[in-house]
Amino acid sequence: MKRKKRRVVRLVVLGLVALISIWAILQGITLQGALREAEARLASYGAHTLDLPHGQISYVDRGEGPAILVSHGISGGFDQAYDAVAGKESKYRLLAPSRFGYPGSPLPEDASVKAQATVFAQLLDALGIQQAYVLGTSAGGTPAIRFALDYPERCKGLILYSSAMPETTLPQTFSAWQGPPAFTMNDFVMWAFRGLFSPLMGMEPDTVNGMLPLHLRVDGMRLDAQVTNPDMVRRFADYPIEEIACPVLIIGARDDKLVDASAMEQAAPRFQTHQLLLFENGGHLMQGHGQEVEAALDQFILNIEQGAN
């Protein structure tokens, strides 16, 4: 009897191993196709590369009008940065750089948040742009805020979109790793478990397509998890938010699973001049609110441009 039970158990285990192996093979096959499409998509942006004093940076530069520089979030790059403002080329000059560790922008020796803000300023210098609106999405909000603090004369307006937000008081403790688990920063793992995007992050599984190839972004993701995201807490005293004098537009959704909307509400009064737009739904990507977001952004910039004339 015992021998028969062991045999049954062995067959069950072998069956499970076989199923997992078949599943892994199928995931690997579909991933290869997705990676080829992702690499072709990256190439289609026609990104430029510059060697700046603080490091090499790749960026997309399209359109005419007031300049908007986009500081993208974790798992991003010049593609994600550009996609955040795509379609606005007839109104604005869109600057979409890869932050350190993302496609075309290797990690320099100093990849601190201050250095990220400095390279934004150096990019503007290289392109002959004196002032720009800076739009920070998700993890990119911290470098955007740092830019507004360090280069106030160059920041016409700050737009924080589903963005990391400063604390109102210094927390007693904080997490030194603020990002996805390190083992998920892998093309296969992220692709294979994309079905968990909706329950964990409130995003559709096909969001993964915009993250591939992940191996070109992993250095930046680790930097964001260890350095960028914790910076406003780790260096709380170095973020005197009340000194930011430029107008600030904060946009978010109450059902965002990655950014706490209540943190936005609490932090907003720290900015001298701010406008807070919170949707009840839409998640981290504010799905379904594209027209409202665009209208708010256009009005925000129009008000500043008219006030400057």
C-alpha positions in Angstrom: 0.0 0.0 0.0 2.8 2.4 1.0 4.6 1.6 -2.3 1.5 2.4 -4.2 1.0 5.7 -2.5 4.6 6.7 -3.1 4.1 5.8 -6.8 1.0 8.0 -7.0 2.7 10.9 -5.3 5.7 10.5 -7.7 3.4 10.5 -10.7 1.6 13.6 -9.5 4.9 15.4 -8.9 6.2 14.4 -12.3 2.9 15.6 -13.8 3.2 19.0 -12.1 6.8 19.3 -13.2 5.8 18.5 -16.8 3.0 21.1 -16.7 5.3 23.8 -15.3 7.9 23.0 -17.8 5.5 23.3 -20.7 4.1 26.6 -19.2 7.7 27.9 -18.9 8.6 27.0 -22.5 5.4 28.6 -23.8 6.2 31.8 -21.8 9.7 31.8 -23.1 8.6 31.5 -26.7 6.0 34.3 -26.5 8.5 36.4 -24.6 11.0 36.2 -27.5 8.4 37.6 -29.8 7.5 40.4 -27.4 11.2 41.3 -27.0 11.7 41.6 -30.7 8.7 43.9 -30.9 9.9 45.9 -27.9 13.3 46.4 -29.4 11.8 47.6 -32.7 9.5 49.9 -30.8 12.4 51.5 -28.9 14.3 52.0 -32.2 11.2 53.8 -33.7 11.4 56.7 -31.3 14.6 58.0 -33.0 16.2 58.9 -29.7 19.3 61.2 -29.7 22.3 60.7 -27.4 24.5 63.4 -25.8 27.6 63.2 -23.7 26.9 65.7 -21.0 29.3 66.9 -18.2 27.5 64.6 -15.7 27.0 61.6 -18.0 25.6 60.2 -21.2 21.9 60.7 -21.8 19.5 59.5 -24.5 16.4 61.5 -25.2 13.5 62.2 -27.6 13.0 65.8 -28.7 9.9 66.6 -30.7 7.5 69.4 -31.3 7.6 73.2 -31.0 6.4 75.6 -28.3 6.9 75.8 -24.5 9.3 73.0 -23.5 8.0 70.1 -21.3 10.7 67.9 -19.9 9.4 64.6 -18.6 11.0 62.7 -15.7 9.7 59.2 -16.2 8.9 56.5 -13.6 10.4 53.2 -12.6 10.8 50.6 -15.4 10.7 53.5 -17.9 13.0 55.3 -20.3 12.8 57.8 -23.1 9.9 55.8 -24.6 7.8 55.9 -21.4 8.7 59.6 -20.9 7.6 60.4 -24.4 4.4 58.3 -24.3 3.3 60.4 -21.2 3.0 63.5 -23.5 2.7 62.0 -27.0 0.3 63.8 -29.3 1.1 67.3 -27.9 3.9 68.1 -30.4 1.8 70.8 -32.1 1.6 72.7 -28.8 4.8 72.0 -26.9 8.4 71.0 -27.4 8.5 67.6 -25.8 11.8 66.5 -24.2 11.8 62.9 -23.0 15.1 61.7 -21.6 16.0 58.3 -20.1 17.1 58.8 -16.5 20.2 57.1 -15.3 20.2 53.3 -15.8 17.5 53.3 -18.4 17.8 52.8 -22.2 20.7 54.8 -23.6 21.6 56.5 -20.3 24.2 54.4 -18.4 24.7 54.8 -14.7 27.5 57.4 -13.9 29.6 57.2 -10.8 27.2 59.7 -9.2 23.7 58.8 -9.9 22.1 60.6 -7.0 18.8 62.4 -7.3 20.7 65.8 -7.3 22.8 64.4 -10.2 19.6 63.4 -12.0 18.3 67.0 -11.7 21.7 68.4 -12.7 21.7 66.3 -16.0 18.2 67.7 -16.7 19.6 71.2 -16.5 22.6 70.2 -18.6 20.3 68.8 -21.3 18.4 72.1 -21.4 21.8 73.9 -21.7 22.9 71.6 -24.6 19.6 72.3 -26.4 19.6 76.1 -25.8 16.5 76.0 -23.6 16.5 78.5 -20.8 13.2 77.3 -19.0 11.0 74.3 -19.1 7.9 72.8 -17.5 9.0 69.6 -15.7 6.5 66.7 -15.5 7.3 64.0 -13.0 5.5 60.7 -13.2 5.7 58.1 -10.4 9.3 57.6 -9.3 10.3 60.4 -11.6 8.5 62.9 -9.4 11.4 63.0 -7.0 14.0 64.2 -9.5 11.4 66.6 -10.9 10.9 68.1 -7.4 14.7 68.2 -6.9 15.0 70.1 -10.2 12.4 72.7 -9.0 14.4 73.1 -5.8 17.9 73.3 -7.3 17.1 75.2 -10.5 14.1 77.5 -9.6 14.9 80.0 -12.3 14.6 77.3 -15.0 11.4 75.6 -13.8 8.4 77.5 -15.2 6.0 75.0 -13.7 6.0 71.6 -12.0 3.5 68.9 -12.9 3.3 65.8 -10.6 1.4 63.0 -12.3 0.7 59.9 -10.2 3.9 61.0 -8.6 6.0 60.3 -5.5 5.2 62.9 -2.9 7.1 64.5 -0.1 6.2 63.7 3.5 4.7 66.3 5.7 6.9 65.3 8.7 9.9 63.1 9.0 8.8 59.5 9.5 10.5 57.5 12.3 11.3 54.6 10.0 11.2 54.1 6.2 11.9 51.3 3.8 15.4 51.4 2.2 14.1 49.5 -0.8 11.1 51.1 -2.5 10.4 49.2 -5.7 9.4 45.8 -7.0 11.2 42.8 -5.5 14.6 42.4 -7.1 13.8 38.9 -8.4 11.1 40.4 -10.6 13.5 42.7 -12.4 13.9 40.2 -15.1 12.4 39.9 -18.6 11.1 36.3 -18.1 9.7 36.8 -14.6 7.9 40.1 -15.4 6.5 38.6 -18.6 5.4 35.3 -17.0 3.6 36.9 -14.1 2.0 39.8 -16.0 -1.3 38.4 -15.1 -0.7 39.7 -11.5 -0.5 43.3 -12.7 -4.2 43.9 -12.3 -4.6 42.6 -8.7 -1.3 44.0 -7.5 -0.9 47.3 -9.3 -4.3 48.0 -10.9 -2.8 47.8 -14.4 -3.7 45.7 -17.5 -1.4 42.7 -18.2 -0.3 44.3 -21.5 1.3 47.1 -19.6 4.3 44.8 -19.5 4.9 45.5 -23.2 5.9 49.1 -22.4 8.4 47.8 -19.8 10.3 45.5 -22.2 13.2 44.9 -22.8 13.6 44.9 -19.0 17.3 44.0 -19.2 17.9 47.6 -20.6 16.1 49.1 -17.6 17.1 47.0 -14.6 20.0 49.3 -13.5 17.6 52.2 -13.4 15.0 50.2 -11.5 17.5 49.2 -8.9 18.6 52.8 -8.6 15.1 54.0 -8.2 14.3 51.4 -5.6 17.4 52.1 -3.5 18.1 55.7 -4.1 15.5 57.7 -5.9 12.3 56.6 -4.2 13.6 56.8 -0.6 15.4 60.1 -1.1 12.7 62.5 0.0 12.6 60.7 3.4 16.2 59.8 3.7 17.2 63.4 3.1 14.0 65.0 4.4 15.8 68.2 5.5 17.2 68.7 2.0 13.7 69.0 0.5 12.3 72.3 1.7 9.2 72.0 -0.4 7.8 75.3 0.9 10.6 77.1 -1.1 9.2 75.9 -4.4 7.7 79.1 -5.8 6.7 78.0 -9.3 3.1 76.9 -9.9 2.5 73.2 -9.2 -0.1 70.9 -10.7 -0.7 67.6 -8.9 -2.8 64.9 -10.6 -3.7 61.6 -9.2 -6.4 58.9 -8.7 -7.9 57.8 -5.4 -7.7 54.1 -6.4 -4.0 54.3 -7.3 -2.4 51.2 -5.8 1.1 52.6 -6.1 0.7 56.1 -4.9 -1.4 57.0 -1.9 -3.9 59.8 -2.8 -4.1 60.9 0.8 -0.4 61.6 0.7 -1.0 63.9 -2.2 -3.7 65.7 -0.3 -1.5 66.1 2.8 1.6 67.2 0.8 -0.1 69.6 -1.6 -0.3 72.5 0.9 3.5 72.4 1.3 3.8 73.9 -2.2 3.4 77.7 -2.3 1.1 77.7 -5.4 -0.6 74.4 -6.2 -3.6 72.9 -7.9 -4.8 69.4 -6.9 -6.8 67.3 -9.3 -7.8 63.9 -7.9 -10.0 61.4 -9.8 -12.1 58.8 -8.0 -10.8 56.1 -10.3 -8.4 55.4 -13.1 -5.5 53.9 -11.1 -1.8 54.7 -11.5 -2.2 55.4 -15.2 -5.5 57.4 -14.7 -7.2 55.4 -17.4 -10.4 57.0 -18.8 -9.3 60.5 -17.9 -7.0 61.3 -20.8 -9.0 64.3 -22.0 -9.5 65.7 -18.5 -5.7 65.4 -17.8 -4.8 67.1 -21.1 -7.3 69.9 -20.5 -5.9 70.5 -17.0 -2.3 70.5 -18.3 -3.1 72.9 -21.2 -4.9 75.3 -18.8 -2.1 75.1 -16.3 0.5 76.0 -18.9 -1.7 78.6 -20.6 -2.2 80.5 -17.3 1.5 80.6 -16.7 2.3 81.7 -20.3 -0.3 84.4 -20.2 1.0 85.6 -16.8 4.5 85.9 -18.2 3.4 88.1 -21.1 
